């Protein structure tokens, strides 16, 4: 959510800033801008909408300078307008900001009392006004920035630029991620390594509460207490941060197609001896654990909801699943014999990180499943397990979701072994099923043209229902989420058995109902619920295997035949048709698939 970039360079930074911001588009935004210092003079350009609008503006109104900051804004306080776009400026200071300043109203009143009147609706403007106030009192830029940071409450990643200072940026973070990049006589600031990858592979990640004074000679970092703090410089693999469509029309299409490969990579990482044994850190030992709390947001929450079935059925281990934004406020009774497991694609999800910190001192172990090994959630966990999906740019998660499921499935098997609930024969069967996944996924991807045809008809609907039982219930929720995220069609997911407890009132001949039903122990009950829909003229799309289609497919509007899979891995396989249905429905409607309206990839504010 929002993207920050800063450059102290040897060349004109305007084009560099815009190019770096393009690599942060996946985070979601509705306006963008840059500011530079040129010959000591601070100036800025801002535009609403896509970065192309900013680029067009810079053609007609160029912005020179070898020091600059840039930003893609996702609106929180104030509508997406030029006035509210970043960078914000007051006097000799400009700022870009990701996060929310919770006490901005009190600070605004204080500033208005001394004649500093806000011109925008944003909380961010308070930061530049406060810094200007301290500079007007005679403080130098470094001191003024530090004084300002000491007054702020809330979450932020910040980068300051000052008039008359073409070799200084101040960067700071509290709650939102920020990284410093090291170059040859150049220095950089970015929301993540992806933005900086073309510029450098040497990165320093700021820790919580850090303030960094950046010059072309290097960086000096102070911790939350104001003490000098040496933070490690790490090397990133540039190949791992490549952001390319590789011939696909959209990133989402590419990421759907990558799933057999990334799942195979994850299995190689977590399985040993040719896939016949588990390979997890020694700290992952479920002996004596009496309960697990699974906590996440959005798609990751649905991955946790599937995993609940696995942990409880395979390992006999009780599981609570919480939406991260509700976890702390529910005040769950945690115990020193329980674990808390947090799942996040970015590893920076604000609600999930806050939930992790709430749980840390109350449970025996905090484990995370994340896609970014250097993220805040990974660093603050006792054990961080990489999901190994690779860079995911499309806002609607696809390969990250199936990789999360794969890692959670492996953890459930380990829990079953540790708790004596899974004998060697049963473990071998489950591992064999996991090993079959890449091949099964390739088969499912072969249904794309058929799915595209169905999606063309689905795109005309105003409402769509998804149904599933057992682990397919969370898949129904995920399928509905995917469809509404990128096609803007209202969609809901329900447990099939709940249909007659209210939702069946929605059924008529204009409501497509997508039934996710592998031929497993719950198939007959799901088909019974499906018949209730068809009796009320609901248009059923049945997604099943060949046996399920043969037994229950009579009279349905349409069907999709997936390869037969072990029920253990079926939730992972069935994610693919749900993703492809959403993708092709969005294509048919002409929506922005990779950057749907109002959404952001990494939600770093609460």
C-alpha positions as CSV (number, residue, x, y, z in Angstrom):
1,X,0.0,0.0,0.0
2,X,1.7,3.2,-1.2
3,X,5.2,3.2,-2.5
4,X,8.2,5.3,-1.5
5,X,11.4,5.8,-3.4
6,X,14.3,8.2,-2.8
7,X,17.6,8.8,-4.8
8,X,20.8,10.7,-4.1
9,X,22.4,10.1,-7.5
10,X,25.0,11.2,-10.0
11,X,22.5,11.6,-12.8
12,X,19.1,13.3,-13.3
13,X,16.8,11.5,-10.9
14,X,13.4,12.3,-12.4
15,X,13.4,9.3,-14.9
16,X,15.0,7.1,-12.2
17,X,12.3,7.9,-9.7
18,X,9.4,7.3,-12.2
19,X,11.0,3.9,-13.2
20,X,11.3,2.9,-9.6
21,X,7.7,3.9,-8.9
22,X,6.6,1.7,-11.8
23,X,8.1,-1.3,-9.9
24,X,5.9,-0.3,-6.9
25,X,2.6,-0.1,-8.9
26,X,1.6,-3.5,-7.7
27,X,1.1,-2.1,-4.3
28,X,-1.9,-0.2,-5.5
29,X,-2.2,3.6,-5.8
30,X,-4.4,6.4,-7.1
31,X,-2.0,9.3,-7.5
32,X,1.8,9.8,-7.8
33,X,4.4,12.5,-7.6
34,X,8.1,13.3,-7.3
35,X,10.1,16.1,-5.7
36,X,13.7,17.1,-6.5
37,X,16.4,19.5,-5.3
38,X,18.2,21.2,-8.2
39,X,20.7,23.9,-7.5
40,X,19.4,24.1,-4.0
41,X,15.8,24.7,-5.1
42,X,13.1,22.2,-4.0
43,X,10.3,21.6,-6.5
44,X,7.7,18.9,-7.2
45,X,5.3,17.4,-9.7
46,X,2.1,15.4,-8.9
47,X,-0.7,13.8,-10.9
48,X,-3.8,11.7,-10.1
49,X,-4.4,8.3,-11.7
50,X,-1.7,6.1,-13.3
51,X,2.0,6.9,-13.5
52,X,1.5,7.6,-17.2
53,X,-0.2,10.8,-16.2
54,X,2.8,11.8,-14.1
55,X,5.2,10.9,-17.0
56,X,3.1,13.0,-19.3
57,X,3.3,16.0,-16.9
58,X,7.1,15.6,-16.6
59,X,7.4,15.9,-20.4
60,X,5.7,19.3,-20.4
61,X,7.0,20.4,-17.0
62,X,10.4,18.7,-16.6
63,X,11.9,18.5,-13.1
64,X,15.7,18.6,-12.9
65,X,17.9,17.5,-10.1
66,X,20.2,14.7,-8.9
67,X,18.4,14.3,-5.5
68,X,14.8,13.4,-5.2
69,X,11.9,11.5,-3.7
70,X,8.8,9.8,-5.2
71,X,5.6,8.3,-4.1
72,X,2.6,6.3,-5.3
73,X,-0.4,7.2,-3.0
74,X,-3.3,5.0,-2.0
75,X,-5.8,7.4,-0.5
76,X,-6.6,7.2,3.2
77,X,-7.2,10.7,4.5
78,X,-8.5,12.8,1.7
79,X,-9.7,12.0,-1.9
80,X,-7.2,11.2,-4.7
81,X,-6.6,14.7,-5.9
82,X,-3.5,16.6,-7.0
83,X,-3.6,18.6,-3.8
84,X,-3.7,15.5,-1.6
85,X,-1.0,13.7,-3.7
86,X,2.5,13.3,-2.3
87,X,5.2,14.6,-2.0
88,X,3.8,17.1,0.5
89,X,5.7,20.3,1.0
90,X,5.8,23.2,3.5
91,X,8.5,25.8,3.2
92,X,11.9,24.1,2.7
93,X,10.8,20.5,3.4
94,X,9.1,17.9,1.3
95,X,7.9,14.5,2.6
96,X,6.6,11.2,1.2
97,X,4.7,9.0,3.6
98,X,3.2,5.5,3.8
99,X,1.0,4.9,6.8
100,X,-1.4,6.8,9.0
101,X,-0.6,9.6,11.6
102,X,-3.1,9.0,14.3
103,X,-2.6,12.2,16.2
104,X,-2.6,14.5,13.1
105,X,-5.8,16.4,14.3
106,X,-4.2,17.4,17.6
107,X,-1.0,18.4,15.8
108,X,-3.0,20.3,13.2
109,X,-4.7,22.4,15.8
110,X,-1.3,23.2,17.4
111,X,0.1,24.2,14.1
112,X,-2.9,26.4,13.2
113,X,-2.4,28.2,16.5
114,X,1.0,29.4,15.3
115,X,-0.2,30.3,11.8
116,X,0.6,27.2,9.9
117,X,-2.6,26.4,8.1
118,X,-3.1,23.1,6.2
119,X,-4.0,23.3,2.6
120,X,-5.0,19.6,2.1
121,X,-7.2,16.9,3.7
122,X,-4.3,14.6,4.5
123,X,-2.6,13.5,7.7
124,X,0.7,13.6,5.9
125,X,0.7,17.4,5.5
126,X,0.9,17.7,9.3
127,X,4.4,16.1,9.1
128,X,5.8,18.8,6.7
129,X,4.1,21.6,8.6
130,X,5.6,20.4,11.9
131,X,9.1,20.0,10.4
132,X,8.8,23.5,8.9
133,X,7.8,24.8,12.3
134,X,10.9,23.4,13.9
135,X,13.1,24.7,11.1
136,X,11.5,28.2,11.5
137,X,12.6,28.0,15.1
138,X,16.2,27.5,14.0
139,X,16.6,23.8,14.0
140,X,18.7,22.3,11.1
141,X,17.0,19.7,8.9
142,X,18.4,16.6,10.8
143,X,17.3,18.0,14.2
144,X,13.9,19.2,12.8
145,X,13.1,15.8,11.3
146,X,14.1,14.0,14.6
147,X,11.9,16.5,16.6
148,X,9.0,15.8,14.3
149,X,9.4,12.1,14.5
150,X,9.2,12.3,18.2
151,X,5.8,13.9,18.0
152,X,4.1,11.4,15.7
153,X,1.8,8.7,16.8
154,X,0.7,5.9,14.4
155,X,2.4,3.9,11.6
156,X,4.7,5.4,9.0
157,X,7.5,5.0,6.6
158,X,8.9,8.5,5.7
159,X,11.5,10.1,3.5
160,X,12.3,13.8,3.9
161,X,14.0,16.1,1.3
162,X,15.1,19.6,2.1
163,X,15.6,22.7,0.0
164,X,19.3,23.7,0.0
165,X,20.3,20.1,0.8
166,X,21.1,18.2,-2.4
167,X,23.1,15.5,-0.4
168,X,20.7,14.6,2.3
169,X,17.6,12.5,2.8
170,X,16.1,11.5,6.2
171,X,14.3,8.2,6.3
172,X,12.3,6.7,9.2
173,X,10.0,3.8,9.9
174,X,7.5,2.8,12.5
175,X,5.1,0.0,11.5
176,X,5.7,0.3,7.8
177,X,8.6,-1.2,5.9
178,X,11.5,0.8,4.5
179,X,14.9,-0.1,3.0
180,X,18.1,1.7,2.3
181,X,20.0,0.9,-0.9
182,X,23.8,1.3,-1.3
183,X,25.4,2.3,-4.6
184,X,28.7,3.6,-5.9
185,X,28.6,7.2,-4.8
186,X,24.8,7.0,-4.8
187,X,22.2,6.0,-2.1
188,X,18.6,5.0,-2.3
189,X,15.5,4.6,-0.2
190,X,12.6,2.3,-1.1
191,X,9.5,0.7,0.3
192,X,11.0,-2.7,-0.7
193,X,13.9,-4.2,-2.5
194,X,11.8,-4.6,-5.7
195,X,11.8,-0.9,-6.2
196,X,15.6,-0.7,-5.8
197,X,16.6,-3.9,-7.6
198,X,17.7,-2.3,-10.9
199,X,19.8,0.3,-8.9
200,X,21.6,-1.9,-6.4
201,X,21.7,-5.4,-4.8
202,X,23.0,-4.0,-1.5
203,X,20.2,-3.4,0.9
204,X,19.9,-2.4,4.6
205,X,16.4,-2.9,6.1
206,X,15.5,-0.4,8.8
207,X,14.2,-1.8,12.0
208,X,11.2,-0.6,14.0
209,X,11.6,3.0,15.2
210,X,14.8,3.6,13.1
211,X,15.8,7.0,11.7
212,X,18.4,7.1,8.9
213,X,20.4,10.1,7.8
214,X,21.3,9.3,4.2
215,X,24.0,11.0,2.1
216,X,25.9,9.9,-1.0
217,X,28.7,8.8,1.3
218,X,26.5,6.3,3.2
219,X,23.9,6.1,5.9
220,X,23.9,6.8,9.7
221,X,21.1,5.0,11.5
222,X,19.7,5.8,14.9
223,X,17.4,3.4,16.8
224,X,14.1,4.3,18.5
225,X,16.0,5.5,21.6
226,X,18.2,7.8,19.5
227,X,21.3,5.6,19.8
228,X,23.6,4.9,16.9
229,X,22.6,1.5,15.4
230,X,24.5,-0.6,12.9
231,X,22.1,-2.5,10.7
232,X,23.4,-5.3,8.6
233,X,23.8,-4.8,4.8
234,X,22.4,-7.7,2.9
235,X,22.7,-8.8,-0.8
236,X,19.5,-9.5,-2.6
237,X,19.2,-11.8,-5.6
238,X,18.2,-9.5,-8.4
239,X,16.8,-12.4,-10.4
240,X,14.3,-13.0,-7.5
241,X,13.0,-9.4,-7.7
242,X,12.5,-9.3,-11.5
243,X,9.1,-7.9,-12.4
244,X,8.3,-9.0,-16.0
245,X,5.2,-10.3,-17.7
246,X,7.3,-12.7,-19.8
247,X,4.9,-12.5,-22.7
248,X,1.7,-12.7,-20.8
249,X,-1.0,-10.0,-21.1
250,X,-1.2,-9.6,-17.3
251,X,0.9,-10.4,-14.3
252,X,-2.0,-12.4,-12.9
253,X,-2.1,-14.7,-15.9
254,X,1.7,-15.3,-15.6
255,X,1.4,-16.0,-11.9
256,X,-1.5,-18.4,-12.4
257,X,0.6,-20.3,-15.0
258,X,3.7,-20.3,-12.7
259,X,2.0,-22.4,-10.0
260,X,3.1,-25.9,-11.0
261,X,6.7,-24.6,-10.9
262,X,6.6,-22.7,-7.6
263,X,4.7,-25.5,-5.9
264,X,7.4,-27.9,-7.1
265,X,10.1,-25.5,-5.7
266,X,8.3,-25.4,-2.4
267,X,8.0,-29.2,-2.2
268,X,11.7,-29.6,-2.9
269,X,12.4,-27.2,-0.1
270,X,10.2,-28.8,2.5
271,X,10.5,-32.5,1.5
272,X,13.7,-34.6,1.6
273,X,14.9,-38.0,0.3
274,X,13.2,-37.6,-3.0
275,X,10.0,-36.3,-1.5
276,X,9.6,-39.2,0.9
277,X,10.4,-37.4,4.1
278,X,9.6,-34.0,5.8
279,X,12.3,-31.4,6.0
280,X,11.5,-28.6,8.4
281,X,13.6,-26.6,10.9
282,X,14.2,-28.5,14.2
283,X,12.2,-25.8,16.0
284,X,9.1,-27.1,14.4
285,X,8.2,-29.8,16.9
286,X,4.5,-30.0,17.8
287,X,5.1,-32.4,20.7
288,X,3.3,-30.9,23.7
289,X,1.5,-28.2,21.7
290,X,-2.2,-28.2,22.7
291,X,-3.6,-25.6,20.4
292,X,-2.7,-23.4,17.4
293,X,-4.0,-19.9,16.6
294,X,-3.8,-19.3,12.8
295,X,-4.0,-15.6,12.0
296,X,-4.1,-13.8,8.7
297,X,-6.0,-11.4,6.4
298,X,-7.8,-11.8,3.1
299,X,-6.7,-14.7,0.9
300,X,-4.2,-15.8,3.5
301,X,-7.0,-16.1,6.0
302,X,-8.8,-18.5,3.7
303,X,-5.5,-20.5,3.5
304,X,-5.6,-20.7,7.3
305,X,-9.2,-21.8,7.1
306,X,-8.3,-24.7,4.9
307,X,-5.4,-25.6,7.2
308,X,-7.7,-25.8,10.1
309,X,-9.3,-28.9,8.6
310,X,-5.8,-30.4,8.0
311,X,-4.5,-29.8,11.5
312,X,-7.6,-31.1,13.2
313,X,-8.2,-34.1,11.0
314,X,-4.6,-35.3,10.5
315,X,-3.0,-34.2,13.7
316,X,-6.0,-34.0,16.1
317,X,-4.7,-30.5,17.0
318,X,-7.4,-27.9,17.9
319,X,-7.1,-24.8,15.8
320,X,-8.5,-21.3,16.1
321,X,-8.6,-19.2,12.9
322,X,-8.7,-15.4,13.3
323,X,-8.9,-12.5,10.9
324,X,-5.8,-10.5,12.0
325,X,-7.7,-7.2,12.4
326,X,-10.0,-8.8,14.9
327,X,-7.5,-11.0,16.8
328,X,-6.4,-8.5,19.4
329,X,-9.8,-7.1,20.0
330,X,-11.3,-10.6,20.6
331,X,-8.7,-11.0,23.3
332,X,-8.4,-14.7,22.8
333,X,-7.1,-16.7,25.8
334,X,-3.6,-17.8,24.7
335,X,-1.5,-20.2,26.7
336,X,2.2,-21.0,27.1
337,X,1.5,-24.4,25.6
338,X,0.0,-23.1,22.4
339,X,1.5,-21.7,19.2
340,X,0.5,-18.8,17.1
341,X,1.0,-19.1,13.3
342,X,0.8,-16.0,11.1
343,X,0.5,-16.1,7.3
344,X,1.2,-13.1,5.1
345,X,2.3,-12.8,1.5
346,X,4.3,-9.6,2.0
347,X,5.3,-10.2,5.6
348,X,4.4,-6.5,6.2
349,X,0.6,-6.7,6.6
350,X,-0.1,-4.2,9.4
351,X,-2.9,-6.0,11.1
352,X,-1.1,-9.3,11.0
353,X,2.1,-7.8,12.4
354,X,0.2,-6.1,15.2
355,X,-1.5,-9.5,16.0
356,X,1.9,-11.2,16.1
357,X,3.3,-8.6,18.5
358,X,0.2,-9.1,20.7
359,X,0.7,-12.9,20.8
360,X,4.4,-13.0,21.2
361,X,4.7,-13.0,24.9
362,X,1.7,-15.2,25.5
363,X,2.4,-18.4,23.5
364,X,5.2,-20.9,23.4
365,X,6.2,-20.1,19.8
366,X,5.4,-17.7,17.0
367,X,5.7,-19.2,13.6
368,X,5.1,-17.4,10.3
369,X,4.6,-18.4,6.7
370,X,5.7,-15.5,4.5
371,X,6.9,-14.9,1.0
372,X,9.5,-12.3,1.9
373,X,12.2,-13.7,4.1
374,X,13.5,-10.2,5.1
375,X,10.1,-8.9,6.1
376,X,9.1,-7.5,9.5
377,X,6.8,-10.5,10.2
378,X,9.7,-12.9,9.3
379,X,12.2,-11.1,11.5
380,X,9.9,-10.9,14.5
381,X,8.9,-14.6,14.4
382,X,10.6,-17.4,16.3
383,X,10.5,-19.4,13.1
384,X,9.8,-18.0,9.7
385,X,9.0,-20.4,6.9
386,X,9.3,-19.1,3.3
387,X,6.3,-19.8,1.0
388,X,8.7,-19.6,-2.0
389,X,6.1,-18.2,-4.4
390,X,8.5,-15.7,-5.9
391,X,7.5,-12.1,-6.6
392,X,3.8,-11.8,-7.0
393,X,2.7,-8.5,-8.7
394,X,-1.0,-9.0,-9.3
395,X,-3.1,-7.6,-6.5
396,X,-5.3,-10.7,-6.5
397,X,-3.2,-13.4,-4.9
398,X,-2.8,-16.6,-6.9
399,X,0.5,-18.5,-6.6
400,X,1.1,-17.0,-3.1
401,X,-2.1,-18.6,-2.0
402,X,-1.3,-22.1,-3.3
403,X,2.2,-21.9,-1.9
404,X,0.8,-20.9,1.5
405,X,-1.5,-23.9,1.4
406,X,1.4,-26.2,0.4
407,X,3.5,-25.0,3.4
408,X,0.6,-25.3,5.8
409,X,-0.1,-28.8,4.5
410,X,3.5,-29.8,5.2
411,X,3.1,-28.4,8.7
412,X,-0.1,-30.3,9.3
413,X,1.7,-33.5,8.3
414,X,4.6,-32.7,10.7
415,X,2.1,-32.1,13.5
416,X,0.5,-35.5,12.8
417,X,3.9,-37.2,13.0
418,X,4.9,-35.4,16.2
419,X,1.7,-36.1,17.9
420,X,1.7,-39.8,17.0
421,X,-1.4,-39.5,14.8
422,X,0.2,-40.2,11.5
423,X,1.9,-43.6,10.9
424,X,4.6,-44.0,8.2
425,X,2.3,-45.5,5.7
426,X,-0.2,-42.7,6.0
427,X,2.6,-40.1,5.8
428,X,3.9,-41.7,2.7
429,X,0.5,-41.6,1.0
430,X,0.1,-37.9,1.9
431,X,3.6,-37.1,0.6
432,X,2.9,-38.9,-2.6
433,X,-0.3,-36.8,-3.0
434,X,1.7,-33.6,-2.5
435,X,4.3,-34.8,-5.1
436,X,1.5,-35.2,-7.6
437,X,0.3,-31.6,-7.3
438,X,2.5,-30.0,-10.0
439,X,1.3,-32.5,-12.6
440,X,-2.3,-32.1,-11.6
441,X,-2.0,-28.3,-11.8
442,X,-0.6,-28.5,-15.3
443,X,-3.7,-30.6,-16.2
444,X,-6.0,-28.0,-14.6
445,X,-4.3,-25.1,-16.5
446,X,-5.2,-26.9,-19.7
447,X,-8.8,-26.0,-19.1
448,X,-8.2,-22.3,-19.7
449,X,-9.9,-22.0,-23.0
450,X,-13.0,-23.8,-21.7
451,X,-13.0,-21.6,-18.6
452,X,-12.7,-18.4,-20.8
453,X,-15.8,-19.4,-22.6
454,X,-17.8,-19.9,-19.4
455,X,-16.4,-16.7,-18.0
456,X,-17.8,-14.8,-21.0
457,X,-21.3,-15.8,-19.8
458,X,-20.5,-15.3,-16.1
459,X,-19.4,-11.7,-16.8
460,X,-23.1,-10.8,-17.5
461,X,-24.2,-11.7,-14.0
462,X,-24.7,-9.2,-11.2
463,X,-24.5,-11.8,-8.4
464,X,-22.6,-15.1,-8.1
465,X,-22.6,-17.7,-5.3
466,X,-19.9,-20.2,-4.6
467,X,-20.6,-23.3,-2.6
468,X,-18.4,-25.9,-1.0
469,X,-18.3,-28.4,2.0
470,X,-15.4,-29.2,4.3
471,X,-12.1,-27.7,3.0
472,X,-14.0,-26.6,-0.1
473,X,-15.9,-24.1,2.0
474,X,-12.9,-21.9,2.4
475,X,-12.2,-22.4,-1.3
476,X,-15.7,-21.1,-2.1
477,X,-15.0,-18.0,0.0
478,X,-11.7,-17.6,-1.8
479,X,-13.3,-18.1,-5.2
480,X,-15.9,-15.4,-4.4
481,X,-13.2,-13.0,-3.2
482,X,-11.2,-13.4,-6.4
483,X,-14.2,-12.8,-8.6
484,X,-15.3,-9.6,-6.8
485,X,-11.7,-8.3,-6.4
486,X,-11.0,-8.1,-10.1
487,X,-14.4,-8.2,-12.0
488,X,-16.4,-6.1,-9.5
489,X,-19.2,-8.6,-9.6
490,X,-20.9,-9.2,-6.3
491,X,-20.0,-12.7,-5.1
492,X,-20.4,-14.7,-1.9
493,X,-19.1,-18.0,-0.7
494,X,-21.2,-20.3,1.5
495,X,-20.9,-23.7,3.1
496,X,-23.2,-25.8,1.0
497,X,-25.2,-27.0,4.0
498,X,-25.9,-23.4,5.1
499,X,-27.8,-22.6,1.8
500,X,-31.2,-23.4,3.1
501,X,-30.6,-21.4,6.3
502,X,-31.0,-18.2,4.4
503,X,-28.9,-17.7,1.2
504,X,-31.2,-19.9,-0.9
505,X,-33.6,-16.9,-0.9
506,X,-31.1,-15.3,-3.4
507,X,-31.5,-18.1,-6.0
508,X,-33.2,-17.5,-9.2
509,X,-32.5,-18.1,-12.9
510,X,-30.2,-15.0,-13.1
511,X,-27.8,-16.1,-10.3
512,X,-24.9,-18.5,-11.3
513,X,-23.9,-20.8,-8.5
514,X,-20.4,-22.3,-8.7
515,X,-20.2,-25.6,-6.8
516,X,-16.7,-26.8,-5.9
517,X,-17.2,-30.6,-5.2
518,X,-14.5,-33.2,-5.7
519,X,-15.9,-36.7,-5.4
520,X,-15.0,-37.2,-1.8
521,X,-16.8,-38.3,1.4
522,X,-18.9,-35.1,1.3
523,X,-19.8,-35.2,-2.4
524,X,-23.3,-36.7,-2.0
525,X,-24.3,-34.1,0.5
526,X,-22.9,-31.3,-1.7
527,X,-24.9,-32.7,-4.7
528,X,-28.0,-32.7,-2.6
529,X,-27.6,-29.0,-1.9
530,X,-26.8,-28.4,-5.6
531,X,-30.1,-30.1,-6.5
532,X,-31.9,-27.6,-4.2
533,X,-30.4,-24.8,-6.2
534,X,-31.4,-26.3,-9.5
535,X,-34.9,-26.9,-8.3
536,X,-35.2,-23.1,-8.0
537,X,-33.8,-22.5,-11.5
538,X,-30.3,-21.6,-10.3
539,X,-27.6,-21.9,-13.0
540,X,-25.1,-24.4,-11.6
541,X,-21.4,-24.6,-12.7
542,X,-20.1,-27.8,-11.2
543,X,-16.4,-28.1,-10.7
544,X,-15.4,-31.7,-9.9
545,X,-13.4,-34.6,-11.2
546,X,-14.6,-37.1,-13.8
547,X,-16.4,-39.3,-11.3
548,X,-18.2,-36.4,-9.8
549,X,-19.3,-35.0,-13.1
550,X,-20.6,-38.4,-14.2
551,X,-22.5,-38.8,-11.0
552,X,-23.8,-35.4,-10.3
553,X,-23.5,-33.4,-13.5
554,X,-26.9,-34.1,-15.0
555,X,-28.9,-30.9,-15.6
556,X,-26.2,-28.4,-14.6
557,X,-25.7,-25.2,-16.6
558,X,-22.0,-26.1,-17.2
559,X,-19.2,-28.2,-15.7
560,X,-15.4,-28.2,-15.4
561,X,-13.6,-31.6,-15.1
562,X,-10.5,-31.5,-13.0
563,X,-8.1,-34.5,-12.7
564,X,-8.9,-36.9,-9.8
565,X,-6.9,-35.9,-6.7
566,X,-6.5,-37.1,-3.2
567,X,-8.9,-35.1,-1.0
568,X,-5.9,-34.0,1.0
569,X,-4.5,-31.9,-1.8
570,X,-7.8,-31.1,-3.6
571,X,-8.2,-27.6,-2.0
572,X,-4.9,-26.6,-3.6
573,X,-5.8,-27.9,-7.0
574,X,-9.3,-26.4,-7.0
575,X,-7.9,-23.0,-6.4
576,X,-6.8,-22.9,-10.0
577,X,-10.2,-23.0,-11.8
578,X,-11.5,-20.4,-9.3
579,X,-8.5,-18.1,-10.2
580,X,-9.0,-18.6,-13.9
581,X,-12.7,-18.0,-13.7
582,X,-12.1,-14.7,-12.0
583,X,-9.3,-13.7,-14.4
584,X,-11.3,-14.4,-17.6
585,X,-14.5,-12.8,-16.2
586,X,-12.5,-9.7,-15.5
587,X,-11.1,-9.8,-19.0
588,X,-14.6,-10.1,-20.4
589,X,-15.7,-7.1,-18.4
590,X,-12.6,-5.0,-19.3
591,X,-11.5,-4.3,-15.8
592,X,-7.9,-3.6,-14.6
593,X,-6.9,-7.2,-13.8
594,X,-3.5,-6.5,-12.1
595,X,-4.5,-3.3,-10.3
596,X,-8.2,-3.4,-9.5
597,X,-9.8,-0.3,-8.1
598,X,-9.5,0.7,-4.5
599,X,-7.2,-2.3,-3.7
600,X,-3.5,-2.5,-2.7
601,X,-1.2,-5.5,-2.8
602,X,0.5,-4.9,0.5
603,X,-1.8,-3.5,3.2
604,X,0.6,-1.7,5.5
605,X,-1.9,0.4,7.4
606,X,-4.6,-0.7,9.9
